[in-house]
Amino acid sequence: MKKTTTETKPKATAAGVPVYCAHDAIIRAADLKPNPKNPNKHPDEQIERLGAVIRGNGWRNPITVSTRSGLVVKGHGRL
């Protein structure tokens, strides 16, 4: 079987970590604004567990922000 490789260059870096996902911008988490009308509220225990998973494994799923309102659309728990 023939081996093939593709060299992909990161689109950006965040804190020295290469970022390969499609994105328009990388924004500091402190600058993100949660949507006050978000119906999905996470209990504190769930946020603590999620934080432990992220600290241990990192995450690859970006937080989605509306280009119209500037508010978080997806990823309130990760934020």
MOPAC internal coordinates of N, CA, C and O (Angstrom, degrees):
PM7 1SCF
backbone

  N    0.0000 0     0.00 0     0.00 0    0    0    0
  C    1.4405 1     0.00 0     0.00 0    1    0    0
  C    1.5224 1   108.86 1     0.00 0    2    1    0
  O    1.2310 1   121.15 1   -43.92 1    3    2    1
  N    1.3106 1   115.40 1   136.08 1    3    2    1
  C    1.4511 1   121.93 1  -178.90 1    5    3    2
  C    1.5317 1   110.90 1   -82.15 1    6    5    3
  O    1.2310 1   120.63 1   -48.35 1    7    6    5
  N    1.3255 1   116.40 1   131.65 1    7    6    5
  C    1.4553 1   121.17 1   178.31 1    9    7    6
  C    1.5191 1   109.63 1   -87.79 1   10    9    7
  O    1.2310 1   120.96 1   -45.00 1   11   10    9
  N    1.3403 1   115.77 1   135.00 1   11   10    9
  C    1.4445 1   119.39 1   175.14 1   13   11   10
  C    1.5238 1   108.97 1  -123.43 1   14   13   11
  O    1.2310 1   120.83 1   -35.33 1   15   14   13
  N    1.2840 1   116.01 1   144.67 1   15   14   13
  C    1.4602 1   120.44 1   176.35 1   17   15   14
  C    1.5152 1   109.05 1  -132.97 1   18   17   15
  O    1.2310 1   121.37 1   -30.19 1   19   18   17
  N    1.2824 1   114.99 1   149.81 1   19   18   17
  C    1.4544 1   121.46 1   176.19 1   21   19   18
  C    1.5103 1   107.61 1  -127.15 1   22   21   19
  O    1.2310 1   120.68 1   -51.07 1   23   22   21
  N    1.2946 1   116.30 1   128.93 1   23   22   21
  C    1.4525 1   119.64 1   178.23 1   25   23   22
  C    1.5236 1   108.54 1   -95.09 1   26   25   23
  O    1.2310 1   121.09 1   -64.95 1   27   26   25
  N    1.3047 1   115.52 1   115.05 1   27   26   25
  C    1.4508 1   121.30 1  -179.60 1   29   27   26
  C    1.5155 1   108.92 1  -108.13 1   30   29   27
  O    1.2310 1   121.10 1   -45.12 1   31   30   29
  N    1.3099 1   115.49 1   134.88 1   31   30   29
  C    1.4541 1   119.87 1   178.49 1   33   31   30
  C    1.5225 1   109.02 1   -97.57 1   34   33   31
  O    1.2310 1   120.10 1   -39.36 1   35   34   33
  N    1.3415 1   117.42 1   140.64 1   35   34   33
  C    1.4693 1   118.83 1   178.87 1   37   35   34
  C    1.5252 1   110.70 1   -66.73 1   38   37   35
  O    1.2310 1   120.90 1   -30.64 1   39   38   37
  N    1.3330 1   115.88 1   149.36 1   39   38   37
  C    1.4670 1   120.94 1   177.57 1   41   39   38
  C    1.5142 1   111.19 1   -76.83 1   42   41   39
  O    1.2310 1   120.65 1   154.23 1   43   42   41
  N    1.3324 1   116.37 1   -25.77 1   43   42   41
  C    1.4640 1   120.93 1  -178.40 1   45   43   42
  C    1.5245 1   108.09 1  -165.28 1   46   45   43
  O    1.2310 1   120.70 1     0.70 1   47   46   45
  N    1.3127 1   116.27 1  -179.30 1   47   46   45
  C    1.4644 1   121.58 1   171.03 1   49   47   46
  C    1.5229 1   107.86 1  -130.51 1   50   49   47
  O    1.2310 1   121.19 1   -32.49 1   51   50   49
  N    1.3108 1   115.33 1   147.51 1   51   50   49
  C    1.4650 1   122.01 1   177.01 1   53   51   50
  C    1.5173 1   106.81 1  -128.78 1   54   53   51
  O    1.2310 1   120.24 1   -66.87 1   55   54   53
  N    1.3080 1   117.15 1   113.13 1   55   54   53
  C    1.4686 1   123.13 1  -177.40 1   57   55   54
  C    1.5275 1   110.45 1    55.70 1   58   57   55
  O    1.2310 1   120.69 1  -142.19 1   59   58   57
  N    1.3363 1   116.28 1    37.81 1   59   58   57
  C    1.4518 1   121.43 1   178.04 1   61   59   58
  C    1.5184 1   115.08 1    82.78 1   62   61   59
  O    1.2310 1   119.89 1   179.09 1   63   62   61
  N    1.3291 1   117.82 1    -0.91 1   63   62   61
  C    1.4681 1   122.32 1  -179.37 1   65   63   62
  C    1.5189 1   108.04 1   -98.18 1   66   65   63
  O    1.2310 1   119.58 1   -52.70 1   67   66   65
  N    1.3549 1   118.40 1   127.30 1   67   66   65
  C    1.4617 1   119.81 1   179.57 1   69   67   66
  C    1.5287 1   111.63 1   -65.16 1   70   69   67
  O    1.2310 1   120.75 1   -40.17 1   71   70   69
  N    1.3314 1   116.17 1   139.83 1   71   70   69
  C    1.4642 1   122.45 1  -179.69 1   73   71   70
  C    1.5197 1   108.04 1  -115.48 1   74   73   71
  O    1.2310 1   120.96 1   -57.80 1   75   74   73
  N    1.3293 1   115.78 1   122.20 1   75   74   73
  C    1.4615 1   121.64 1  -176.77 1   77   75   74
  C    1.5272 1   113.05 1  -108.11 1   78   77   75
  O    1.2310 1   119.45 1   169.42 1   79   78   77
  N    1.3362 1   118.65 1   -10.58 1   79   78   77
  C    1.4640 1   120.18 1  -175.97 1   81   79   78
  C    1.5227 1   110.78 1   -73.08 1   82   81   79
  O    1.2310 1   121.39 1   -19.75 1   83   82   81
  N    1.3266 1   114.94 1   160.25 1   83   82   81
  C    1.4650 1   119.50 1   175.52 1   85   83   82
  C    1.5206 1   107.30 1   -74.74 1   86   85   83
  O    1.2310 1   120.59 1   -47.72 1   87   86   85
  N    1.3095 1   116.48 1   132.28 1   87   86   85
  C    1.4581 1   120.64 1  -179.94 1   89   87   86
  C    1.5200 1   109.14 1  -159.12 1   90   89   87
  O    1.2310 1   121.58 1   -19.53 1   91   90   89
  N    1.2950 1   114.57 1   160.47 1   91   90   89
  C    1.4606 1   119.54 1   175.71 1   93   91   90
  C    1.5188 1   110.66 1   -95.54 1   94   93   91
  O    1.2310 1   120.73 1   147.26 1   95   94   93
  N    1.3366 1   116.20 1   -32.74 1   95   94   93
  C    1.4600 1   120.27 1  -178.02 1   97   95   94
  C    1.5174 1   109.88 1  -160.21 1   98   97   95
  O    1.2310 1   120.96 1   -25.91 1   99   98   97
  N    1.2960 1   115.78 1   154.09 1   99   98   97
  C    1.4595 1   121.38 1   171.61 1  101   99   98
  C    1.5220 1   105.95 1  -106.77 1  102  101   99
  O    1.2310 1   121.34 1   -56.04 1  103  102  101
  N    1.3320 1   115.04 1   123.96 1  103  102  101
  C    1.4631 1   121.32 1  -175.43 1  105  103  102
  C    1.5243 1   108.58 1  -121.29 1  106  105  103
  O    1.2310 1   121.06 1   -38.32 1  107  106  105
  N    1.3167 1   115.57 1   141.68 1  107  106  105
  C    1.4634 1   119.45 1   177.58 1  109  107  106
  C    1.5238 1   109.44 1   -61.62 1  110  109  107
  O    1.2310 1   120.57 1   -40.57 1  111  110  109
  N    1.3442 1   116.51 1   139.43 1  111  110  109
  C    1.4625 1   120.94 1  -179.84 1  113  111  110
  C    1.5261 1   110.88 1   -57.52 1  114  113  111
  O    1.2310 1   120.07 1   145.05 1  115  114  113
  N    1.3317 1   117.46 1   -34.95 1  115  114  113
  C    1.4621 1   121.15 1  -179.56 1  117  115  114
  C    1.5311 1   112.05 1   -64.01 1  118  117  115
  O    1.2310 1   120.00 1   158.43 1  119  118  117
  N    1.3372 1   117.61 1   -21.57 1  119  118  117
  C    1.4597 1   121.52 1  -179.12 1  121  119  118
  C    1.5300 1   113.55 1   -91.82 1  122  121  119
  O    1.2310 1   120.14 1   173.50 1  123  122  121
  N    1.3317 1   117.33 1    -6.50 1  123  122  121
  C    1.4646 1   120.37 1  -179.94 1  125  123  122
  C    1.5229 1   110.50 1   -78.72 1  126  125  123
  O    1.2310 1   120.80 1   -33.32 1  127  126  125
  N    1.3426 1   116.07 1   146.68 1  127  126  125
  C    1.4625 1   121.54 1  -178.87 1  129  127  126
  C    1.5209 1   109.27 1  -114.93 1  130  129  127
  O    1.2310 1   119.77 1   -65.35 1  131  130  129
  N    1.3407 1   118.04 1   114.65 1  131  130  129
  C    1.4659 1   119.92 1   176.64 1  133  131  130
  C    1.5287 1   110.40 1   -64.37 1  134  133  131
  O    1.2310 1   120.73 1   -30.53 1  135  134  133
  N    1.3075 1   116.21 1   149.47 1  135  134  133
  C    1.4567 1   121.18 1   177.16 1  137  135  134
  C    1.5300 1   108.25 1   -78.28 1  138  137  135
  O    1.2310 1   119.50 1   -61.67 1  139  138  137
  N    1.3291 1   118.57 1   118.33 1  139  138  137
  C    1.4652 1   119.75 1  -178.88 1  141  139  138
  C    1.5314 1   113.13 1   -65.79 1  142  141  139
  O    1.2310 1   119.98 1   162.54 1  143  142  141
  N    1.3354 1   117.63 1   -17.46 1  143  142  141
  C    1.4658 1   121.33 1   179.50 1  145  143  142
  C    1.5301 1   111.95 1   -95.82 1  146  145  143
  O    1.2310 1   119.87 1  -168.31 1  147  146  145
  N    1.3282 1   117.86 1    11.69 1  147  146  145
  C    1.4611 1   120.91 1   179.23 1  149  147  146
  C    1.5331 1   109.57 1   -61.04 1  150  149  147
  O    1.2310 1   119.99 1   -59.93 1  151  150  149
  N    1.3419 1   117.62 1   120.07 1  151  150  149
  C    1.4698 1   119.74 1  -178.10 1  153  151  150
  C    1.5292 1   113.32 1   -78.63 1  154  153  151
  O    1.2310 1   119.79 1   165.19 1  155  154  153
  N    1.3163 1   118.01 1   -14.81 1  155  154  153
  C    1.4647 1   121.58 1  -176.80 1  157  155  154
  C    1.5262 1   110.17 1   -94.66 1  158  157  155
  O    1.2310 1   121.08 1   -83.79 1  159  158  157
  N    1.3131 1   115.54 1    96.21 1  159  158  157
  C    1.4609 1   120.63 1   179.01 1  161  159  158
  C    1.5309 1   108.34 1   -96.61 1  162  161  159
  O    1.2310 1   120.83 1   -47.63 1  163  162  161
  N    1.3207 1   116.03 1   132.37 1  163  162  161
  C    1.4566 1   121.15 1  -179.93 1  165  163  162
  C    1.5251 1   109.67 1  -100.66 1  166  165  163
  O    1.2310 1   119.97 1   -47.51 1  167  166  165
  N    1.3471 1   117.67 1   132.49 1  167  166  165
  C    1.4583 1   119.01 1   175.87 1  169  167  166
  C    1.5313 1   110.39 1   -66.22 1  170  169  167
  O    1.2310 1   120.34 1   -25.21 1  171  170  169
  N    1.3233 1   116.95 1   154.79 1  171  170  169
  C    1.4659 1   121.86 1  -178.19 1  173  171  170
  C    1.5284 1   112.27 1   -54.20 1  174  173  171
  O    1.2310 1   120.33 1   139.55 1  175  174  173
  N    1.3272 1   116.97 1   -40.45 1  175  174  173
  C    1.4696 1   120.33 1  -179.59 1  177  175  174
  C    1.5303 1   111.26 1   -61.27 1  178  177  175
  O    1.2310 1   120.27 1   139.63 1  179  178  177
  N    1.3166 1   117.09 1   -40.37 1  179  178  177
  C    1.4605 1   121.17 1   179.40 1  181  179  178
  C    1.5285 1   110.52 1   -66.20 1  182  181  179
  O    1.2310 1   120.17 1   139.55 1  183  182  181
  N    1.3357 1   117.28 1   -40.45 1  183  182  181
  C    1.4653 1   121.47 1   178.18 1  185  183  182
  C    1.5289 1   109.92 1   -63.69 1  186  185  183
  O    1.2310 1   120.05 1   138.42 1  187  186  185
  N    1.3259 1   117.51 1   -41.58 1  187  186  185
  C    1.4709 1   121.28 1   178.40 1  189  187  186
  C    1.5258 1   110.64 1   -62.08 1  190  189  187
  O    1.2310 1   120.43 1   135.97 1  191  190  189
  N    1.3186 1   116.78 1   -44.03 1  191  190  189
  C    1.4740 1   120.20 1   179.01 1  193  191  190
  C    1.5299 1   111.28 1   -65.18 1  194  193  191
  O    1.2310 1   120.81 1   137.32 1  195  194  193
  N    1.3122 1   116.05 1   -42.68 1  195  194  193
  C    1.4598 1   120.34 1   178.50 1  197  195  194
  C    1.5258 1   110.28 1   -62.11 1  198  197  195
  O    1.2310 1   120.39 1   138.29 1  199  198  197
  N    1.3251 1   116.86 1   -41.71 1  199  198  197
  C    1.4630 1   121.28 1   177.05 1  201  199  198
  C    1.5119 1   111.95 1   -60.08 1  202  201  199
  O    1.2310 1   120.27 1   139.28 1  203  202  201
  N    1.3372 1   117.09 1   -40.72 1  203  202  201
  C    1.4657 1   120.92 1   178.98 1  205  203  202
  C    1.5220 1   110.81 1   -64.54 1  206  205  203
  O    1.2310 1   120.38 1   139.77 1  207  206  205
  N    1.3273 1   116.89 1   -40.23 1  207  206  205
  C    1.4691 1   120.86 1   178.91 1  209  207  206
  C    1.5267 1   109.94 1   -65.12 1  210  209  207
  O    1.2310 1   120.30 1   135.60 1  211  210  209
  N    1.3306 1   117.03 1   -44.40 1  211  210  209
  C    1.4723 1   120.81 1  -179.25 1  213  211  210
  C    1.5275 1   110.14 1   -64.74 1  214  213  211
  O    1.2310 1   119.92 1   136.21 1  215  214  213
  N    1.3382 1   117.76 1   -43.79 1  215  214  213
  C    1.4724 1   120.10 1   178.75 1  217  215  214
  C    1.5268 1   110.99 1   -62.35 1  218  217  215
  O    1.2310 1   120.16 1   142.89 1  219  218  217
  N    1.3170 1   117.30 1   -37.11 1  219  218  217
  C    1.4627 1   121.26 1  -177.97 1  221  219  218
  C    1.5092 1   114.41 1   -78.45 1  222  221  219
  O    1.2310 1   120.41 1   144.67 1  223  222  221
  N    1.3337 1   116.83 1   -35.33 1  223  222  221
  C    1.4653 1   120.64 1  -171.98 1  225  223  222
  C    1.5229 1   114.52 1  -121.36 1  226  225  223
  O    1.2310 1   119.98 1   167.85 1  227  226  225
  N    1.3198 1   117.65 1   -12.15 1  227  226  225
  C    1.4488 1   120.00 1  -171.96 1  229  227  226
  C    1.5157 1   109.37 1    75.43 1  230  229  227
  O    1.2310 1   120.28 1     5.51 1  231  230  229
  N    1.3374 1   117.08 1  -174.49 1  231  230  229
  C    1.4603 1   119.62 1   174.31 1  233  231  230
  C    1.5037 1   109.41 1  -149.22 1  234  233  231
  O    1.2310 1   120.99 1   -24.90 1  235  234  233
  N    1.3224 1   115.71 1   155.10 1  235  234  233
  C    1.4554 1   121.10 1  -176.62 1  237  235  234
  C    1.5214 1   112.00 1  -118.77 1  238  237  235
  O    1.2310 1   120.31 1   173.60 1  239  238  237
  N    1.3164 1   117.01 1    -6.40 1  239  238  237
  C    1.4581 1   120.78 1  -176.11 1  241  239  238
  C    1.5341 1   108.94 1   -94.38 1  242  241  239
  O    1.2310 1   119.18 1   -65.45 1  243  242  241
  N    1.3289 1   119.16 1   114.55 1  243  242  241
  C    1.4576 1   120.17 1  -175.55 1  245  243  242
  C    1.5305 1   112.70 1   -70.53 1  246  245  243
  O    1.2310 1   121.13 1   -22.10 1  247  246  245
  N    1.3150 1   115.43 1   157.90 1  247  246  245
  C    1.4561 1   121.52 1   171.62 1  249  247  246
  C    1.5271 1   106.07 1   -81.54 1  250  249  247
  O    1.2310 1   120.51 1   -49.09 1  251  250  249
  N    1.3287 1   116.63 1   130.91 1  251  250  249
  C    1.4593 1   121.63 1  -177.37 1  253  251  250
  C    1.5275 1   109.60 1   -95.70 1  254  253  251
  O    1.2310 1   121.33 1   -48.90 1  255  254  253
  N    1.3363 1   115.05 1   131.10 1  255  254  253
  C    1.4644 1   121.53 1  -178.83 1  257  255  254
  C    1.5234 1   109.02 1  -121.30 1  258  257  255
  O    1.2310 1   120.47 1   -43.64 1  259  258  257
  N    1.3213 1   116.71 1   136.36 1  259  258  257
  C    1.4586 1   122.08 1   178.57 1  261  259  258
  C    1.5240 1   110.15 1   -68.46 1  262  261  259
  O    1.2310 1   120.84 1   -47.62 1  263  262  261
  N    1.3343 1   116.00 1   132.38 1  263  262  261
  C    1.4548 1   119.46 1   176.52 1  265  263  262
  C    1.5308 1   111.00 1   -75.29 1  266  265  263
  O    1.2310 1   120.22 1   160.42 1  267  266  265
  N    1.3200 1   117.18 1   -19.58 1  267  266  265
  C    1.4712 1   120.98 1   179.08 1  269  267  266
  C    1.5251 1   111.67 1   -81.00 1  270  269  267
  O    1.2310 1   120.71 1   125.70 1  271  270  269
  N    1.3395 1   116.25 1   -54.30 1  271  270  269
  C    1.4702 1   119.80 1  -173.82 1  273  271  270
  C    1.5250 1   113.27 1   -94.72 1  274  273  271
  O    1.2310 1   120.18 1   156.36 1  275  274  273
  N    1.3400 1   117.27 1   -23.64 1  275  274  273
  C    1.4508 1   120.49 1  -175.33 1  277  275  274
  C    1.5214 1   112.95 1    80.48 1  278  277  275
  O    1.2310 1   120.35 1  -173.53 1  279  278  277
  N    1.3350 1   116.94 1     6.47 1  279  278  277
  C    1.4596 1   121.63 1  -179.37 1  281  279  278
  C    1.5289 1   110.65 1   -94.52 1  282  281  279
  O    1.2310 1   120.75 1   -25.98 1  283  282  281
  N    1.3275 1   116.17 1   154.02 1  283  282  281
  C    1.4596 1   121.93 1   177.15 1  285  283  282
  C    1.5274 1   108.64 1   -65.22 1  286  285  283
  O    1.2310 1   121.18 1   -48.04 1  287  286  285
  N    1.3382 1   115.35 1   131.96 1  287  286  285
  C    1.4594 1   122.06 1   177.93 1  289  287  286
  C    1.5187 1   109.83 1  -101.93 1  290  289  287
  O    1.2310 1   120.56 1   135.60 1  291  290  289
  N    1.3250 1   116.54 1   -44.40 1  291  290  289
  C    1.4708 1   122.95 1   178.94 1  293  291  290
  C    1.5217 1   108.32 1  -134.01 1  294  293  291
  O    1.2310 1   120.83 1   -45.44 1  295  294  293
  N    1.3365 1   116.02 1   134.56 1  295  294  293
  C    1.4550 1   120.03 1   175.05 1  297  295  294
  C    1.5169 1   115.05 1   112.23 1  298  297  295
  O    1.2310 1   120.19 1  -159.79 1  299  298  297
  N    1.3348 1   117.24 1    20.21 1  299  298  297
  C    1.4686 1   119.95 1   179.84 1  301  299  298
  C    1.5304 1   111.59 1   -57.90 1  302  301  299
  O    1.2310 1   120.04 1   138.57 1  303  302  301
  N    1.3202 1   117.52 1   -41.43 1  303  302  301
  C    1.4644 1   120.58 1  -179.29 1  305  303  302
  C    1.5136 1   111.94 1   -64.21 1  306  305  303
  O    1.2310 1   120.24 1   137.24 1  307  306  305
  N    1.3391 1   117.15 1   -42.76 1  307  306  305
  C    1.4641 1   121.16 1   178.20 1  309  307  306
  C    1.5218 1   111.57 1   -66.77 1  310  309  307
  O    1.2310 1   120.54 1   144.85 1  311  310  309
  N    1.3208 1   116.58 1   -35.15 1  311  310  309
  C    1.4594 1   120.25 1   178.13 1  313  311  310
  C    1.5190 1   109.31 1   -65.36 1  314  313  311
  O    1.2310 1   120.10 1   180.00 1  315  314  313

